[in-house]
Amino acid sequence: MSAALAMPAHHPAPALLEVEDLHAYYGKSHILQGVSFRVGTGEIVSILGRNGVGRSTTLKAIMGDVPPRGQIRFKGQAIAGLKPYAVARRGLGYVPEERAIFPKLTVRQNLALGEKGGKRGGRWSYADIFRLFPRLEERIDTPGGVLSGGEQQMLTICRTLMGDPDLIMIDEPTEGLSPQMVARVAEMIGEIAARGVAVLLVEQKLTIALKLSQRLYVMGHGHVVFEGTPAALSANEAVRREWLEV
């Protein structure tokens, strides 16, 4: 018997992203089996679960990298089935797990490629980016491929911010990083949200998700098995044991 689904009584933040009954397939494999959740304006919301339950596929389906079936609304408008560039232009940023920097381009050139419509003037300036992560300014003319894993992760996040998103989806940002860099990434995510950008975070490290998030969703077998606050998840040993712990 699965642990009971916990649902909060209300959502105080206005809906920015709403996903309802989302399904997705890889070939004949039914990966997402009716996923529903929401992200409110300015919230940090985390999606947790073991590897293979569909967390990354959820982000890819929202972004249009995987064909979605179901309803996806962003800022009140339906975006299911749009091309990734069209989703991005509506203000939804995406940082994939594989980071996907341009290794032969410099830090400066990588950041420039992220600018919305090739123009400056959004809420994120180069000065903002370098204040968040001074190391990028120090390596401004260094090819991206020479950077450490943590620096590449920062570059990918910052390049996405240059597109001035209202919501940024970040997939496994602390994977493979040193404890010091994990702490820096977590701090950076908090600073992003403090500037009014909502964050949808896929994260393996429970401690990071509990510390940063206003609400969390736990996925299992392609659907949501828990929704609640960090305090509610911390108190629910049954959910953690069945769906999160190895």
VENZIZI-V200486 format. One record per residue. N is the residue number from 0. OMEGA is omega in whole degrees, -180 to 180 (NA if undefined). BURIAL is I if it has 16 or more other ideal C-beta (glycine too) atoms within 10 Angstrom, else O. D_LAST is the distance of its C-alpha to the last C-alpha in Angstrom with 1 decimal. Layout:
BEGIN
n=N omega=OMEGA burial=BURIAL d_last=D_LAST
n=N omega=OMEGA burial=BURIAL d_last=D_LAST
END
This chain:
BEGIN
n=0 omega=179 burial=O d_last=17.8
n=1 omega=176 burial=O d_last=16.0
n=2 omega=-175 burial=I d_last=15.9
n=3 omega=177 burial=O d_last=19.3
n=4 omega=179 burial=O d_last=20.0
n=5 omega=-178 burial=I d_last=21.3
n=6 omega=178 burial=O d_last=24.3
n=7 omega=-175 burial=O d_last=26.4
n=8 omega=-178 burial=O d_last=30.1
n=9 omega=178 burial=O d_last=31.4
n=10 omega=-176 burial=O d_last=30.8
n=11 omega=-176 burial=O d_last=33.2
n=12 omega=177 burial=O d_last=33.1
n=13 omega=-176 burial=O d_last=35.1
n=14 omega=173 burial=O d_last=33.2
n=15 omega=177 burial=I d_last=33.1
n=16 omega=178 burial=I d_last=30.6
n=17 omega=179 burial=I d_last=30.2
n=18 omega=-176 burial=I d_last=28.1
n=19 omega=175 burial=O d_last=28.8
n=20 omega=-177 burial=O d_last=27.7
n=21 omega=176 burial=I d_last=26.6
n=22 omega=176 burial=I d_last=26.1
n=23 omega=-176 burial=I d_last=25.6
n=24 omega=163 burial=I d_last=25.8
n=25 omega=-173 burial=O d_last=25.4
n=26 omega=178 burial=O d_last=28.2
n=27 omega=-179 burial=O d_last=27.7
n=28 omega=-178 burial=O d_last=23.9
n=29 omega=-172 burial=O d_last=23.5
n=30 omega=178 burial=I d_last=20.8
n=31 omega=-171 burial=I d_last=21.6
n=32 omega=177 burial=O d_last=22.8
n=33 omega=-179 burial=O d_last=24.6
n=34 omega=177 burial=I d_last=22.9
n=35 omega=175 burial=O d_last=24.9
n=36 omega=180 burial=I d_last=24.7
n=37 omega=173 burial=I d_last=27.1
n=38 omega=-180 burial=I d_last=27.6
n=39 omega=179 burial=I d_last=30.5
n=40 omega=177 burial=O d_last=33.0
n=41 omega=-179 burial=I d_last=31.8
n=42 omega=161 burial=I d_last=28.3
n=43 omega=-179 burial=I d_last=25.0
n=44 omega=-179 burial=I d_last=22.5
n=45 omega=171 burial=I d_last=18.9
n=46 omega=-178 burial=I d_last=16.9
n=47 omega=178 burial=I d_last=13.1
n=48 omega=178 burial=I d_last=10.4
n=49 omega=177 burial=O d_last=8.2
n=50 omega=175 burial=O d_last=10.4
n=51 omega=-177 burial=O d_last=13.2
n=52 omega=175 burial=I d_last=13.7
n=53 omega=-178 burial=I d_last=17.0
n=54 omega=179 burial=I d_last=16.8
n=55 omega=178 burial=I d_last=19.0
n=56 omega=177 burial=I d_last=21.1
n=57 omega=179 burial=I d_last=21.9
n=58 omega=-180 burial=I d_last=23.4
n=59 omega=179 burial=I d_last=25.2
n=60 omega=177 burial=I d_last=26.7
n=61 omega=-176 burial=I d_last=28.0
n=62 omega=-180 burial=I d_last=29.5
n=63 omega=177 burial=I d_last=31.0
n=64 omega=175 burial=I d_last=29.4
n=65 omega=-178 burial=I d_last=28.1
n=66 omega=-180 burial=O d_last=30.5
n=67 omega=169 burial=I d_last=29.6
n=68 omega=-176 burial=O d_last=30.7
n=69 omega=-176 burial=I d_last=31.0
n=70 omega=174 burial=O d_last=32.3
n=71 omega=179 burial=I d_last=31.5
n=72 omega=179 burial=I d_last=33.9
n=73 omega=-175 burial=I d_last=34.2
n=74 omega=175 burial=I d_last=36.9
n=75 omega=-178 burial=O d_last=38.2
n=76 omega=179 burial=O d_last=38.8
n=77 omega=179 burial=O d_last=37.1
n=78 omega=-179 burial=I d_last=35.5
n=79 omega=178 burial=I d_last=33.7
n=80 omega=177 burial=O d_last=35.1
n=81 omega=175 burial=I d_last=36.6
n=82 omega=-178 burial=O d_last=36.4
n=83 omega=-179 burial=O d_last=34.0
n=84 omega=179 burial=O d_last=37.1
n=85 omega=176 burial=O d_last=38.4
n=86 omega=-180 burial=I d_last=35.2
n=87 omega=-179 burial=I d_last=35.3
n=88 omega=177 burial=O d_last=38.9
n=89 omega=175 burial=O d_last=38.2
n=90 omega=180 burial=I d_last=36.2
n=91 omega=-179 burial=I d_last=32.6
n=92 omega=-176 burial=I d_last=31.0
n=93 omega=175 burial=I d_last=28.1
n=94 omega=-176 burial=I d_last=26.2
n=95 omega=-179 burial=I d_last=24.2
n=96 omega=-176 burial=O d_last=21.2
n=97 omega=175 burial=O d_last=23.5
n=98 omega=170 burial=I d_last=26.0
n=99 omega=171 burial=O d_last=29.0
n=100 omega=174 burial=I d_last=31.6
n=101 omega=-168 burial=O d_last=35.0
n=102 omega=-178 burial=O d_last=34.9
n=103 omega=177 burial=O d_last=38.7
n=104 omega=-180 burial=O d_last=39.6
n=105 omega=175 burial=I d_last=39.9
n=106 omega=179 burial=I d_last=37.9
n=107 omega=-178 burial=O d_last=41.0
n=108 omega=176 burial=O d_last=41.2
n=109 omega=180 burial=I d_last=37.5
n=110 omega=-179 burial=I d_last=38.0
n=111 omega=180 burial=O d_last=41.3
n=112 omega=-180 burial=O d_last=39.8
n=113 omega=-176 burial=I d_last=37.6
n=114 omega=-175 burial=I d_last=40.7
n=115 omega=179 burial=I d_last=41.2
n=116 omega=-178 burial=O d_last=44.0
n=117 omega=-177 burial=O d_last=44.8
n=118 omega=174 burial=O d_last=46.3
n=119 omega=177 burial=O d_last=45.6
n=120 omega=176 burial=O d_last=46.0
n=121 omega=-177 burial=I d_last=42.6
n=122 omega=-179 burial=O d_last=40.9
n=123 omega=175 burial=I d_last=39.3
n=124 omega=175 burial=O d_last=41.8
n=125 omega=179 burial=I d_last=41.4
n=126 omega=177 burial=O d_last=42.1
n=127 omega=-179 burial=O d_last=39.2
n=128 omega=-177 burial=I d_last=36.8
n=129 omega=175 burial=I d_last=38.1
n=130 omega=176 burial=O d_last=37.9
n=131 omega=-176 burial=I d_last=34.2
n=132 omega=-176 burial=I d_last=33.6
n=133 omega=-178 burial=O d_last=36.7
n=134 omega=179 burial=O d_last=35.4
n=135 omega=178 burial=I d_last=36.0
n=136 omega=178 burial=O d_last=39.7
n=137 omega=-176 burial=O d_last=40.0
n=138 omega=-172 burial=I d_last=38.9
n=139 omega=-179 burial=O d_last=40.7
n=140 omega=179 burial=O d_last=42.5
n=141 omega=176 burial=O d_last=39.8
n=142 omega=-178 burial=I d_last=38.4
n=143 omega=-178 burial=I d_last=34.8
n=144 omega=-179 burial=O d_last=33.7
n=145 omega=-177 burial=O d_last=34.6
n=146 omega=174 burial=I d_last=32.3
n=147 omega=180 burial=O d_last=29.1
n=148 omega=179 burial=O d_last=25.8
n=149 omega=178 burial=I d_last=25.8
n=150 omega=177 burial=I d_last=29.4
n=151 omega=178 burial=I d_last=28.8
n=152 omega=177 burial=I d_last=26.2
n=153 omega=-180 burial=I d_last=28.7
n=154 omega=-179 burial=I d_last=31.4
n=155 omega=178 burial=I d_last=29.6
n=156 omega=-178 burial=I d_last=29.0
n=157 omega=178 burial=I d_last=32.6
n=158 omega=178 burial=I d_last=34.1
n=159 omega=179 burial=I d_last=32.6
n=160 omega=179 burial=I d_last=34.0
n=161 omega=175 burial=I d_last=37.4
n=162 omega=175 burial=I d_last=37.5
n=163 omega=-180 burial=I d_last=37.6
n=164 omega=171 burial=I d_last=34.8
n=165 omega=176 burial=I d_last=34.6
n=166 omega=178 burial=I d_last=30.8
n=167 omega=177 burial=I d_last=28.6
n=168 omega=-175 burial=I d_last=25.3
n=169 omega=-175 burial=I d_last=23.1
n=170 omega=175 burial=I d_last=20.2
n=171 omega=-175 burial=I d_last=17.6
n=172 omega=-177 burial=I d_last=20.4
n=173 omega=-177 burial=I d_last=18.6
n=174 omega=174 burial=I d_last=16.9
n=175 omega=-178 burial=O d_last=18.2
n=176 omega=177 burial=I d_last=20.4
n=177 omega=178 burial=O d_last=21.5
n=178 omega=179 burial=O d_last=20.8
n=179 omega=-179 burial=O d_last=24.4
n=180 omega=175 burial=I d_last=24.3
n=181 omega=179 burial=I d_last=21.1
n=182 omega=-180 burial=O d_last=23.1
n=183 omega=178 burial=I d_last=26.1
n=184 omega=179 burial=I d_last=24.4
n=185 omega=178 burial=I d_last=23.1
n=186 omega=-179 burial=O d_last=26.7
n=187 omega=179 burial=I d_last=28.2
n=188 omega=176 burial=I d_last=26.2
n=189 omega=179 burial=O d_last=27.6
n=190 omega=177 burial=O d_last=31.0
n=191 omega=-180 burial=I d_last=30.9
n=192 omega=180 burial=I d_last=30.3
n=193 omega=179 burial=O d_last=33.0
n=194 omega=173 burial=O d_last=35.4
n=195 omega=178 burial=O d_last=34.9
n=196 omega=177 burial=I d_last=32.5
n=197 omega=-178 burial=I d_last=29.7
n=198 omega=170 burial=I d_last=26.3
n=199 omega=-169 burial=I d_last=23.6
n=200 omega=167 burial=I d_last=20.5
n=201 omega=-172 burial=I d_last=17.4
n=202 omega=-180 burial=I d_last=15.1
n=203 omega=-176 burial=O d_last=11.6
n=204 omega=-176 burial=I d_last=12.3
n=205 omega=-177 burial=I d_last=12.2
n=206 omega=179 burial=O d_last=15.0
n=207 omega=-178 burial=I d_last=17.2
n=208 omega=-180 burial=I d_last=17.0
n=209 omega=-178 burial=I d_last=17.7
n=210 omega=-171 burial=O d_last=20.6
n=211 omega=-164 burial=I d_last=22.2
n=212 omega=167 burial=I d_last=21.9
n=213 omega=178 burial=I d_last=24.4
n=214 omega=-179 burial=I d_last=22.3
n=215 omega=171 burial=I d_last=18.8
n=216 omega=174 burial=I d_last=17.8
n=217 omega=179 burial=I d_last=14.4
n=218 omega=175 burial=I d_last=14.5
n=219 omega=178 burial=I d_last=13.2
n=220 omega=172 burial=O d_last=15.2
n=221 omega=176 burial=I d_last=17.8
n=222 omega=-179 burial=I d_last=18.8
n=223 omega=-180 burial=I d_last=18.3
n=224 omega=178 burial=I d_last=16.7
n=225 omega=170 burial=I d_last=17.3
n=226 omega=180 burial=I d_last=20.0
n=227 omega=180 burial=I d_last=21.0
n=228 omega=174 burial=O d_last=21.7
n=229 omega=179 burial=I d_last=19.4
n=230 omega=-180 burial=O d_last=20.9
n=231 omega=179 burial=I d_last=20.1
n=232 omega=178 burial=I d_last=16.4
n=233 omega=-178 burial=O d_last=16.3
n=234 omega=-175 burial=O d_last=18.1
n=235 omega=-177 burial=I d_last=16.0
n=236 omega=-178 burial=O d_last=13.4
n=237 omega=179 burial=O d_last=13.2
n=238 omega=-179 burial=I d_last=12.4
n=239 omega=-178 burial=I d_last=9.6
n=240 omega=-174 burial=O d_last=8.0
n=241 omega=-169 burial=I d_last=8.9
n=242 omega=-175 burial=I d_last=8.5
n=243 omega=-174 burial=I d_last=6.6
n=244 omega=-179 burial=O d_last=3.8
n=245 omega=NA burial=O d_last=0.0
END
